[in-house]
Amino acid sequence: TVYSVKRNGDKTTVDGAIDFEAAFKNGDNGVASGSFACPFSFDIDGEGDADIEKVSLCDFSAAVKNGAMELDCTLKTDYSVSIGREVSFIGEMSSLGERRTSGSAISVFIPKAGDGLWEISKELGASGEEITSTNPDLSFPLTGEERIIIYRQKT
């Protein structure tokens, strides 16, 4: 049972208890049983709100020592973290007219530092696949020192 999930700075603290029934040999070689609760508390580091889906025990062992139940176990936790982000998107598009294409058989493009595949694709009028297949050594974001070559079939 998870009792609380509290966000504090860059960590989330989860508190709860595992409830179980146990049977064991007592000092007279008889069998005794009882209901027990094993409290737990652990932290999940990182930003975002943790949603605890399941907490379970692994590698469980119990023993009675000096009249008290001693437990040794590993907790396994399944959780997801939600991080809210503000994003922007294209809300409206308008045509700027017909796309210009180069009449040359080979185009050489000198990018600016930080240019991405999308910007280059728009500038050259070529697909991202076409650009990366003819220039397999490109590594994005670009430094501005690269030369990008596009081969076109003359019509």
N, C-alpha and C positions, 0 to 999 in steps of 0.2 A: 504494500500500500504506500503510495506517495502522498505525504501529508502537505508538503509545500514546495514550491519552486519559486525562488526569489532571485531577482536580477540585482547585482550589486557591482557597478562599474563594468569591468571587462570579464566578469565571471557570473555564472548562474549557480546557485547553491540548491541542491536537491536534498530534502529530508524525508525520511519515511521509515518503515519497518517491514521486515519479512516475518509473517506469522506462519508457524508450522507446528505440527504434532510430532513428538519423538517417543520412541520406545527404547529402553536401554536396560542392561542388567544392573541391578543394585548390589550393594555390598553382601547380601545374603544369597547371591546367585539367583535371585528372583528377577522378575521383569516388572519394571515400572514404566509409566508413560506420563506425558504431560503436554500441555500447550505452552508454547514459547513464542516470544517476539524478539527479533533481532533488529535493533534500530540501526539505521545507516544515515550517513550524510556524506555527500561528495560534491565536488565543484566541476563545472564544465567551463573551461576557459574559452574566451573569444567573444566577439560581438554578436548581437542578435538575441532573439528570444527563443529559448529551448523549449521544445514540446516533447515531453517524456512519453514514449510510446509503450515501453515495457521495461521492467526491472526484474531480473531473475538471478537465481543462485547458480554458481558453478563450483565444482570441486568442494563440496560441502562435507564437513566432518564435525562431529559433536562428541564431547566426553564430559562425564561428571567428575569433577575434582573438588575435594574438600566441600562436598555438598552443593556445589554450584555447577551449573551447566556452562561449559566453555565451548564456544563455536569458532570454527575457522572456515571461512568461505571466501569466494571471489564473487563480486557482483558483476553482472553483465547488464549493460544498459543500452537500449535502442532509443535513439532520440533524433530529432531533426531540429535544425536551427533556421529561423526565419529572419531575414535581414531586409528591412525596408530601404529601398533606394528610389530616388527621384530620377526618372528617365524622360527623355524627350523623344519625339517621333515626328515623322512627316505628317502634317495635318492637311496639307493642300499641295497640289502640284499644278503647274501650268506649263504649257509647251513654249519653248524658246525658238521653235521653228525646226527646220530640217537639220539633222546632225551633219556637220562637216566631216568629210573623210579625206584623208590624204590621197593624192593621185600617184604618189611615189611607191615603188616596189619595196623599199626599206625605210622604216622610220627609226630614228635614234632619239630617245627621250632622256633628258638629263633632269632627274627629280630634285626636289628640294629636300633638305633634311627633315625627317619625320613623315614624309609622304607615305600613305598607305596604298594598298592594292586598289581600293575603291576610287581614290582620287586619280591614280594613274590610268585606270580603266576608262574613266570618264574622259580624261584628256586625250587619250589615244584612240578612243572609239573601238576598243578591243575588249574581249572578255577577260576576266581574271585568269581563266584556264589557259587562254592563248598566251597571255603575258608570262605566266609562270612556266609554261612548257617550253617556251623559246628562251627563257632566262632562268634556268633552274637554280642558279647560285644566289638568287635574291634572298635577302633576309630582312624581314620587316620588324620595326619601322626602319626606313632607309636613312642612310647617313648623308646623302647628297653627293657622294663620290661615285655612285653607280652610273652605268650607261645601260639603258634598257632598249633592246632591239626588237622590232616587230617586222616580220616579213609579210608582205601582202602580194596577192596574185594580181597581176595587171589584167585589166579587163579591156 
